Amino acid sequence: MRLLFTAILALAAACSQPPANTEISNSPAASSENSAAMISALTPIVAAEIGAPVRLEIKQVNVQQEWAWVTVQPLQPDGSAITWSTTALASRYENGAMDESGYTYALLKQENGAWRIVTHVIAPTDMAWLSWPTEYGAPADIMGFTD
Protein backbone atom coordinates (compact mmCIF):
# COMPACT_ATOMS: atom_id res chain seq x y z
CA MET A 1 0.00 0.00 0.00
CA ARG A 2 2.87 2.36 0.83
CA LEU A 3 4.42 1.76 -2.59
CA LEU A 4 1.11 2.51 -4.30
CA PHE A 5 0.72 5.73 -2.29
CA THR A 6 4.30 6.77 -3.13
CA ALA A 7 3.71 6.03 -6.83
CA ILE A 8 0.52 8.11 -6.82
CA LEU A 9 2.33 11.02 -5.13
CA ALA A 10 5.18 10.80 -7.62
CA LEU A 11 2.77 10.78 -10.54
CA ALA A 12 0.83 13.73 -9.12
CA ALA A 13 4.05 15.66 -8.54
CA ALA A 14 5.25 14.95 -12.06
CA CYS A 15 1.97 16.10 -13.59
CA SER A 16 1.46 19.26 -11.56
CA GLN A 17 2.43 22.67 -12.91
CA PRO A 18 4.84 24.81 -10.89
CA PRO A 19 3.63 28.21 -9.69
CA ALA A 20 4.38 31.23 -11.87
CA ASN A 21 7.07 32.57 -9.52
CA THR A 22 9.15 29.40 -9.70
CA GLU A 23 12.10 29.33 -12.08
CA ILE A 24 12.40 25.89 -13.65
CA SER A 25 15.34 24.46 -15.55
CA ASN A 26 15.14 20.84 -16.67
CA SER A 27 18.07 20.97 -19.04
CA PRO A 28 21.75 20.75 -18.18
CA ALA A 29 22.36 23.15 -21.08
CA ALA A 30 20.12 25.72 -19.38
CA SER A 31 22.26 25.86 -16.24
CA SER A 32 22.83 29.42 -15.14
CA GLU A 33 25.34 31.09 -12.87
CA ASN A 34 22.88 30.33 -10.06
CA SER A 35 22.83 26.62 -10.95
CA ALA A 36 26.63 26.53 -11.13
CA ALA A 37 26.83 27.99 -7.61
CA MET A 38 24.39 25.35 -6.35
CA ILE A 39 26.40 22.55 -7.97
CA SER A 40 29.61 23.97 -6.50
CA ALA A 41 28.07 23.81 -3.04
CA LEU A 42 26.61 20.31 -3.52
CA THR A 43 29.52 18.54 -5.26
CA PRO A 44 31.91 18.21 -2.30
CA ILE A 45 29.13 16.94 -0.03
CA VAL A 46 28.02 14.28 -2.53
CA ALA A 47 31.62 13.31 -3.33
CA ALA A 48 32.40 12.87 0.37
CA GLU A 49 29.37 10.64 0.88
CA ILE A 50 30.12 8.56 -2.23
CA GLY A 51 33.80 8.43 -1.29
CA ALA A 52 35.11 9.43 -4.70
CA PRO A 53 35.37 12.52 -6.91
CA VAL A 54 32.17 13.15 -8.88
CA ARG A 55 30.73 15.35 -11.55
CA LEU A 56 27.07 16.29 -11.04
CA GLU A 57 24.83 16.40 -14.09
CA ILE A 58 21.85 18.69 -13.57
CA LYS A 59 18.49 17.06 -14.22
CA GLN A 60 16.23 19.69 -12.67
CA VAL A 61 16.53 22.99 -10.82
CA ASN A 62 13.54 24.75 -9.27
CA VAL A 63 14.07 28.09 -7.53
CA GLN A 64 11.56 30.08 -5.52
CA GLN A 65 12.73 33.14 -3.60
CA GLU A 66 15.67 31.97 -1.44
CA TRP A 67 14.89 28.23 -1.83
CA ALA A 68 16.11 25.78 -4.46
CA TRP A 69 15.25 22.15 -5.23
CA VAL A 70 17.91 20.40 -7.29
CA THR A 71 17.96 16.97 -8.91
CA VAL A 72 21.34 15.79 -10.17
CA GLN A 73 22.95 12.58 -11.33
CA PRO A 74 26.41 11.89 -9.93
CA LEU A 75 28.88 10.68 -12.55
CA GLN A 76 32.57 9.93 -12.56
CA PRO A 77 34.69 13.01 -13.38
CA ASP A 78 35.05 11.79 -16.99
CA GLY A 79 31.24 11.65 -17.34
CA SER A 80 30.92 7.87 -17.21
CA ALA A 81 28.53 6.06 -14.89
CA ILE A 82 29.55 5.38 -11.33
CA THR A 83 30.16 1.75 -10.39
CA TRP A 84 28.28 1.88 -7.09
CA SER A 85 29.81 -1.37 -5.82
CA THR A 86 33.20 0.37 -5.65
CA THR A 87 32.01 3.36 -3.62
CA ALA A 88 31.36 4.07 0.04
CA LEU A 89 27.70 3.31 -0.78
CA ALA A 90 28.49 -0.25 -1.93
CA SER A 91 26.63 -1.88 0.97
CA ARG A 92 23.46 0.14 0.25
CA TYR A 93 23.76 -0.71 -3.46
CA GLU A 94 24.37 -4.42 -2.91
CA ASN A 95 21.43 -4.64 -0.48
CA GLY A 96 19.03 -2.92 -2.90
CA ALA A 97 18.70 0.08 -0.58
CA MET A 98 19.43 2.65 -3.27
CA ASP A 99 18.10 3.54 -6.68
CA GLU A 100 20.60 2.44 -9.33
CA SER A 101 20.28 5.74 -11.24
CA GLY A 102 22.05 7.48 -8.37
CA TYR A 103 19.79 10.51 -8.72
CA THR A 104 20.46 12.87 -5.87
CA TYR A 105 17.91 15.33 -4.52
CA ALA A 106 18.88 18.43 -2.58
CA LEU A 107 17.17 21.31 -0.85
CA LEU A 108 19.23 24.49 -0.75
CA LYS A 109 18.69 27.92 0.75
CA GLN A 110 20.39 31.12 -0.28
CA GLU A 111 21.85 32.97 2.68
CA ASN A 112 24.11 36.03 2.51
CA GLY A 113 24.45 35.58 -1.26
CA ALA A 114 25.59 31.94 -1.11
CA TRP A 115 23.74 28.66 -1.53
CA ARG A 116 23.74 26.45 1.56
CA ILE A 117 22.80 22.76 1.42
CA VAL A 118 19.90 22.32 3.84
CA THR A 119 19.58 18.58 3.24
CA HIS A 120 20.07 16.02 0.51
CA VAL A 121 19.58 12.36 -0.27
CA ILE A 122 21.53 10.16 -2.67
CA ALA A 123 19.68 7.50 -4.67
CA PRO A 124 16.66 6.99 -2.43
CA THR A 125 14.32 4.11 -3.18
CA ASP A 126 11.33 6.19 -2.06
CA MET A 127 10.35 9.87 -1.93
CA ALA A 128 12.59 10.66 1.02
CA TRP A 129 11.86 14.38 0.64
CA LEU A 130 8.11 14.18 1.41
CA SER A 131 8.65 15.67 4.88
CA TRP A 132 11.12 18.37 3.83
CA PRO A 133 8.60 21.21 3.38
CA THR A 134 7.32 20.72 6.93
CA GLU A 135 10.68 19.84 8.42
CA TYR A 136 12.67 22.71 6.88
CA GLY A 137 9.99 25.30 6.04
CA ALA A 138 10.65 25.18 2.30
CA PRO A 139 7.84 25.85 -0.18
CA ALA A 140 6.34 22.48 -1.13
CA ASP A 141 5.61 23.56 -4.68
CA ILE A 142 9.29 23.78 -5.67
CA MET A 143 9.41 20.02 -5.06
CA GLY A 144 6.29 19.50 -7.16
CA PHE A 145 3.83 19.16 -4.27
CA THR A 146 0.61 21.09 -4.57
CA ASP A 147 -2.22 21.74 -2.13
Backbone as CSV, one residue per row, in Angstrom:
resi,resn,N_x,N_y,N_z,CA_x,CA_y,CA_z,C_x,C_y,C_z
1,MET,0.822,-1.180,0.000,0.000,0.000,0.000,0.877,1.258,0.000
2,ARG,1.981,1.211,0.769,2.874,2.362,0.826,3.484,2.642,-0.536
3,LEU,3.861,1.585,-1.257,4.418,1.758,-2.587,3.406,2.379,-3.540
4,LEU,2.161,1.958,-3.450,1.112,2.512,-4.295,0.920,3.990,-3.986
5,PHE,0.876,4.332,-2.695,0.718,5.730,-2.288,1.885,6.567,-2.793
6,THR,3.108,6.055,-2.657,4.295,6.770,-3.125,4.240,6.956,-4.637
7,ALA,3.813,5.927,-5.372,3.706,6.027,-6.827,2.676,7.076,-7.228
8,ILE,1.562,7.122,-6.524,0.524,8.113,-6.819,1.040,9.516,-6.558
9,LEU,1.750,9.705,-5.425,2.326,11.019,-5.125,3.346,11.429,-6.180
10,ALA,4.179,10.494,-6.606,5.184,10.802,-7.616,4.525,11.192,-8.935
11,LEU,3.490,10.474,-9.317,2.770,10.783,-10.543,2.104,12.153,-10.444
12,ALA,1.482,12.430,-9.318,0.831,13.731,-9.124,1.856,14.855,-9.167
13,ALA,2.999,14.641,-8.547,4.046,15.664,-8.544,4.576,15.892,-9.955
14,ALA,4.734,14.831,-10.707,5.255,14.952,-12.063,4.275,15.653,-12.995
15,CYS,2.999,15.524,-12.725,1.973,16.098,-13.588,1.554,17.504,-13.193
16,SER,1.912,17.948,-12.013,1.459,19.256,-11.555,2.333,20.359,-12.130
17,GLN,1.728,21.503,-12.381,2.429,22.666,-12.905,3.039,23.457,-11.767
18,PRO,4.254,23.985,-11.929,4.844,24.811,-10.887,4.162,26.176,-10.868
19,PRO,4.208,26.879,-9.741,3.634,28.206,-9.686,4.412,29.171,-10.575
20,ALA,3.784,30.271,-10.932,4.380,31.226,-11.867,5.680,31.825,-11.345
21,ASN,5.856,31.945,-10.042,7.069,32.573,-9.522,8.187,31.579,-9.247
22,THR,8.099,30.402,-9.836,9.146,29.396,-9.701,9.921,29.316,-11.005
23,GLU,11.237,29.451,-10.915,12.104,29.327,-12.081,12.417,27.849,-12.243
24,ILE,12.166,27.304,-13.413,12.401,25.886,-13.652,13.460,25.721,-14.738
25,SER,14.378,24.824,-14.516,15.336,24.458,-15.548,15.476,22.946,-15.526
26,ASN,15.035,22.294,-16.592,15.137,20.838,-16.673,16.285,20.389,-17.553
27,SER,17.024,21.316,-18.097,18.067,20.969,-19.044,19.446,21.339,-18.518
28,PRO,20.402,20.407,-18.591,21.753,20.753,-18.179,22.297,21.937,-18.980
29,ALA,21.894,22.050,-20.235,22.365,23.147,-21.076,21.834,24.492,-20.590
30,ALA,20.724,24.483,-19.855,20.118,25.721,-19.384,20.685,26.174,-18.048
31,SER,21.727,25.498,-17.552,22.257,25.860,-16.238,22.788,27.289,-16.266
32,SER,22.454,28.010,-15.245,22.830,29.416,-15.142,23.956,29.575,-14.124
33,GLU,24.342,30.801,-13.903,25.339,31.093,-12.872,24.828,30.611,-11.512
34,ASN,23.520,30.783,-11.291,22.885,30.329,-10.056,23.022,28.808,-9.907
35,SER,22.722,28.086,-10.980,22.833,26.624,-10.946,24.271,26.184,-10.707
36,ALA,25.213,26.872,-11.320,26.628,26.534,-11.129,27.030,26.719,-9.665
37,ALA,26.520,27.766,-9.032,26.828,27.991,-7.612,26.226,26.890,-6.747
38,MET,25.023,26.443,-7.096,24.391,25.352,-6.347,25.200,24.066,-6.489
39,ILE,25.619,23.766,-7.713,26.395,22.550,-7.972,27.741,22.624,-7.254
40,SER,28.339,23.803,-7.221,29.612,23.965,-6.500,29.457,23.684,-5.015
41,ALA,28.323,24.066,-4.459,28.071,23.807,-3.038,27.776,22.331,-2.789
42,LEU,27.061,21.694,-3.714,26.609,20.312,-3.525,27.688,19.272,-3.832
43,THR,28.540,19.540,-4.807,29.519,18.544,-5.265,30.408,17.985,-4.154
44,PRO,31.033,18.809,-3.317,31.913,18.210,-2.301,31.163,17.362,-1.277
45,ILE,29.928,17.711,-0.996,29.134,16.936,-0.031,28.795,15.567,-0.611
46,VAL,28.361,15.543,-1.869,28.020,14.278,-2.527,29.272,13.433,-2.716
47,ALA,30.368,14.053,-3.133,31.620,13.315,-3.333,32.097,12.679,-2.026
48,ALA,31.976,13.406,-0.935,32.398,12.866,0.365,31.546,11.664,0.762
49,GLU,30.252,11.746,0.511,29.366,10.638,0.875,29.600,9.414,-0.015
50,ILE,29.858,9.657,-1.291,30.125,8.560,-2.232,31.530,8.004,-2.007
51,GLY,32.432,8.864,-1.551,33.802,8.429,-1.289,34.698,8.481,-2.502
52,ALA,34.324,9.307,-3.475,35.113,9.435,-4.700,34.773,10.767,-5.361
53,PRO,35.687,11.290,-6.174,35.368,12.516,-6.908,34.181,12.267,-7.849
54,VAL,33.340,13.277,-8.009,32.174,13.153,-8.878,31.981,14.417,-9.706
55,ARG,31.247,14.242,-10.765,30.729,15.355,-11.555,29.215,15.232,-11.459
56,LEU,28.522,16.328,-11.170,27.072,16.286,-11.038,26.415,16.825,-12.307
57,GLU,25.581,16.001,-12.898,24.831,16.401,-14.090,23.456,16.878,-13.641
58,ILE,23.132,18.107,-13.973,21.849,18.690,-13.566,20.713,18.042,-14.349
59,LYS,19.709,17.596,-13.613,18.494,17.059,-14.216,17.334,18.027,-14.049
60,GLN,17.296,18.731,-12.914,16.226,19.691,-12.669,16.669,20.682,-11.600
61,VAL,16.301,21.944,-11.807,16.530,22.987,-10.815,15.253,23.805,-10.724
62,ASN,14.708,23.909,-9.531,13.541,24.754,-9.268,13.957,25.762,-8.210
63,VAL,13.710,27.034,-8.472,14.075,28.089,-7.533,12.846,28.932,-7.224
64,GLN,12.641,29.198,-5.958,11.565,30.079,-5.523,12.090,30.902,-4.360
65,GLN,12.175,32.219,-4.584,12.734,33.137,-3.597,14.109,32.635,-3.174
66,GLU,14.327,32.387,-1.891,15.665,31.967,-1.438,15.844,30.447,-1.422
67,TRP,14.847,29.692,-1.871,14.892,28.229,-1.835,15.187,27.642,-3.210
68,ALA,15.863,26.506,-3.225,16.108,25.776,-4.463,15.962,24.278,-4.218
69,TRP,15.408,23.611,-5.201,15.255,22.149,-5.230,16.043,21.693,-6.440
70,VAL,17.014,20.819,-6.229,17.912,20.396,-7.292,17.895,18.872,-7.397
71,THR,17.804,18.394,-8.632,17.960,16.965,-8.905,19.172,16.827,-9.810
72,VAL,20.118,16.002,-9.396,21.336,15.788,-10.166,21.637,14.296,-10.256
73,GLN,22.457,13.956,-11.234,22.949,12.584,-11.333,24.455,12.609,-11.157
74,PRO,24.955,11.968,-10.104,26.406,11.886,-9.930,27.022,10.979,-11.004
75,LEU,28.118,11.441,-11.556,28.878,10.680,-12.548,30.340,10.716,-12.150
76,GLN,31.130,9.848,-12.759,32.566,9.930,-12.563,33.053,11.222,-13.209
77,PRO,34.200,11.750,-12.809,34.686,13.010,-13.379,34.763,13.020,-14.911
78,ASP,34.981,11.847,-15.523,35.049,11.786,-16.986,33.669,11.692,-17.637
79,GLY,32.605,11.695,-16.821,31.241,11.646,-17.342,30.657,10.249,-17.455
80,SER,31.434,9.238,-17.147,30.918,7.870,-17.207,30.140,7.540,-15.932
81,ALA,29.357,6.484,-16.018,28.527,6.060,-14.886,29.395,5.607,-13.711
82,ILE,28.869,5.819,-12.540,29.554,5.376,-11.329,29.291,3.895,-11.120
83,THR,30.305,3.151,-10.771,30.157,1.751,-10.392,29.931,1.755,-8.887
84,TRP,28.660,1.691,-8.494,28.283,1.877,-7.092,28.935,0.855,-6.165
85,SER,29.215,-0.331,-6.668,29.813,-1.367,-5.817,31.242,-1.045,-5.406
86,THR,31.830,-0.018,-6.007,33.199,0.372,-5.654,33.230,1.661,-4.826
87,THR,32.083,2.107,-4.360,32.006,3.363,-3.617,31.739,3.103,-2.134
88,ALA,31.700,4.172,-1.384,31.360,4.075,0.041,29.897,3.669,0.237
89,LEU,29.108,3.713,-0.839,27.698,3.309,-0.776,27.490,1.873,-1.265
90,ALA,28.568,1.115,-1.399,28.494,-0.247,-1.931,27.518,-1.127,-1.153
91,SER,27.524,-1.047,0.154,26.627,-1.877,0.966,25.164,-1.559,0.666
92,ARG,24.840,-0.266,0.598,23.462,0.137,0.247,23.093,-0.400,-1.128
93,TYR,24.005,-0.254,-2.087,23.764,-0.708,-3.457,23.545,-2.221,-3.503
94,GLU,24.440,-2.958,-2.869,24.371,-4.420,-2.906,23.144,-4.965,-2.181
95,ASN,22.626,-4.218,-1.210,21.426,-4.640,-0.475,20.135,-4.094,-1.072
96,GLY,20.221,-3.441,-2.236,19.032,-2.918,-2.899,18.419,-1.723,-2.189
97,ALA,19.218,-1.047,-1.365,18.704,0.079,-0.580,18.989,1.422,-1.238
98,MET,19.254,1.392,-2.537,19.427,2.649,-3.268,18.988,2.470,-4.703
99,ASP,18.503,3.552,-5.292,18.098,3.538,-6.684,19.360,3.512,-7.548
100,GLU,19.401,2.624,-8.513,20.600,2.445,-9.326,20.952,3.659,-10.168
101,SER,19.987,4.541,-10.439,20.277,5.739,-11.235,21.241,6.654,-10.493
102,GLY,21.195,6.601,-9.169,22.045,7.477,-8.369,21.514,8.891,-8.243
103,TYR,20.324,9.152,-8.806,19.786,10.508,-8.724,19.862,11.010,-7.282
104,THR,20.297,12.233,-7.163,20.461,12.873,-5.869,19.553,14.090,-5.820
105,TYR,18.873,14.253,-4.708,17.907,15.334,-4.523,18.404,16.206,-3.381
106,ALA,18.367,17.522,-3.599,18.883,18.427,-2.581,17.982,19.638,-2.421
107,LEU,17.882,20.079,-1.192,17.172,21.306,-0.848,18.237,22.305,-0.410
108,LEU,18.246,23.457,-1.042,19.230,24.492,-0.745,18.521,25.778,-0.358
109,LYS,19.226,26.612,0.368,18.690,27.918,0.748,19.794,28.949,0.550
110,GLN,19.413,30.067,-0.059,20.385,31.122,-0.283,20.436,32.020,0.946
111,GLU,21.635,32.147,1.491,21.854,32.966,2.676,23.104,33.803,2.465
112,ASN,22.982,35.107,2.675,24.114,36.031,2.506,24.772,35.878,1.135
113,GLY,23.952,35.659,0.107,24.449,35.580,-1.257,25.056,34.253,-1.662
114,ALA,25.018,33.256,-0.791,25.591,31.942,-1.113,24.549,30.851,-0.900
115,TRP,24.644,29.794,-1.687,23.736,28.656,-1.533,24.272,27.709,-0.475
116,ARG,23.408,27.378,0.490,23.743,26.447,1.558,22.898,25.185,1.375
117,ILE,23.520,24.021,1.505,22.797,22.758,1.416,22.043,22.582,2.730
118,VAL,20.725,22.535,2.656,19.896,22.318,3.842,19.866,20.828,4.140
119,THR,19.585,20.039,3.112,19.582,18.579,3.243,19.664,17.980,1.843
120,HIS,19.999,16.722,1.793,20.072,16.022,0.508,19.908,14.526,0.745
121,VAL,19.655,13.814,-0.339,19.582,12.357,-0.270,20.112,11.807,-1.596
122,ILE,20.950,10.792,-1.496,21.532,10.160,-2.675,20.803,8.848,-2.949
123,ALA,20.271,8.743,-4.149,19.676,7.504,-4.674,18.653,6.854,-3.748
124,PRO,17.661,7.613,-3.293,16.656,6.990,-2.428,15.770,6.030,-3.219
125,THR,15.244,5.050,-2.532,14.316,4.115,-3.178,12.865,4.541,-2.963
126,ASP,12.675,5.644,-2.249,11.330,6.194,-2.057,11.435,7.716,-2.130
127,MET,10.352,8.399,-1.894,10.352,9.867,-1.932,10.764,10.392,-0.557
128,ALA,12.035,10.310,-0.285,12.586,10.663,1.022,12.359,12.125,1.390
129,TRP,12.015,12.941,0.418,11.856,14.377,0.640,10.416,14.786,0.952
130,LEU,9.517,13.847,1.134,8.113,14.182,1.412,7.946,15.071,2.639
131,SER,8.771,14.895,3.644,8.650,15.674,4.885,9.438,16.983,4.856
132,TRP,10.243,17.204,3.836,11.122,18.365,3.832,10.405,19.706,3.907
133,PRO,9.269,19.911,3.231,8.597,21.210,3.377,8.227,21.513,4.831
134,THR,7.699,20.536,5.523,7.320,20.722,6.926,8.559,20.810,7.812
135,GLU,9.494,19.922,7.580,10.685,19.836,8.418,11.598,21.058,8.308
136,TYR,11.717,21.627,7.096,12.669,22.713,6.885,12.015,24.050,6.531
137,GLY,10.692,24.065,6.346,9.990,25.304,6.036,10.129,25.754,4.594
138,ALA,10.510,24.852,3.718,10.651,25.181,2.296,9.290,25.135,1.615
139,PRO,9.108,25.906,0.550,7.840,25.846,-0.180,7.686,24.478,-0.866
140,ALA,6.581,23.814,-0.591,6.339,22.475,-1.127,6.268,22.464,-2.646
141,ASP,5.801,23.560,-3.234,5.607,23.555,-4.676,6.910,23.527,-5.472
142,ILE,8.054,23.904,-4.902,9.290,23.781,-5.671,9.688,22.319,-5.821
143,MET,9.152,21.450,-4.958,9.413,20.018,-5.059,8.308,19.298,-5.828
144,GLY,7.364,20.083,-6.361,6.287,19.504,-7.162,5.057,19.139,-6.363
145,PHE,5.005,19.460,-5.082,3.831,19.160,-4.265,2.861,20.344,-4.357
146,THR,1.614,20.042,-4.531,0.606,21.094,-4.572,-0.440,20.829,-3.498
147,ASP,-1.170,21.880,-3.156,-2.218,21.744,-2.131,-3.371,20.911,-2.617
